[in-house]
Amino acid sequence: MGGMHVDAKTALDTKIRPKLEESFGTGMTDAILSAYAQQLGVSLNLPTRDQYVQLAEAVASDTRVREMWGFSKAKFQALAWKGALRN
């Protein structure tokens, strides 16, 4: 697929958030991201690479996400999100 590799904040805002919003809308997306950010001690405003990866994995493991997308798609999506990061 290729595409641009970006920093963690940009990846969160341009990869994870829009994908969740397509399925869940803004309110639920904010709730999902906030819950995991709090649980993991991650800043949504300035996540580190490691925090972004943790967040991507947590969101993809969320019951609501798995029910909406299915296990395989959620797992694939986590890989795609992690692959968006700049090395």
N, C-alpha and C positions, 0 to 999 in steps of 0.2 A: 504493500500500500504506500509506503514512503510517507511523504508529508513532512511538515516542519516539526522539529523538536523544540520544545519551549520550556521555560522555567516552571516551577511548581505552581505558583500563583496563577500564571496564564493558563496552564493546563487545567487547573481547577475551574477557572472561569469560562474556558472555551471548549473543554472536553466533557468533564463530569457534569457540571451544572446544566448545560443545555440538554444533554442526553436525558438527565433525570426529569427536567421540565417538560420534555416531550411527552413523557408518560404520566407524570405526577402533578404537573403544574408548579407554579412558583412557591406557593405556601408549603406544600408537602415537601418539596425539594429542600427548602430552607430548614424545615423541621428535621429531615433526615440528616442533612449535613451538619446542622448544629448539634444534634444529639451525639453523633460520632466524634465531632471535633471536641466536644466537652469530655466525652468518655476517654478519648485518646490523648487529651491535653494538646490538641492541635490548634494553631491559629489559622482561621480561614483567610485572614488578611495577609499573612506572611508564612505560609507553610514551608517547611524545609522539604527537600527531596524525599527523605525517609518518611516524614509525616504525610506527604502526598500519597506515597505508596500505601501506607497503613490505611489512610482514608479510602483510597480506591478499593482496597481489599475488603474493608469493613462495609462500605456501601454495597458492593457487589454481593456480599454475604447476607445483607438485610433480607428478612423474611418477605417484606412487601415487594422489594425489588425482584426477588426470586419468583414470587407468585405472579408478578406482572410479566416478567421477561422469560421465565423458565431458568432452570439451573445452568444449562449449557450456555445460553446467551449471556447470562450474568457473569459467568466465569470468563467467557470470551471478552466481554466488555471490560472487565478488570485488567486483562492483559493488554487490550488496546489502550486503555487509559494510562497504564504504566509505561507503555511503549511510546507515548507522546512526549515523555520527558526528555529534555536535553541531557546528553551524557556529560 
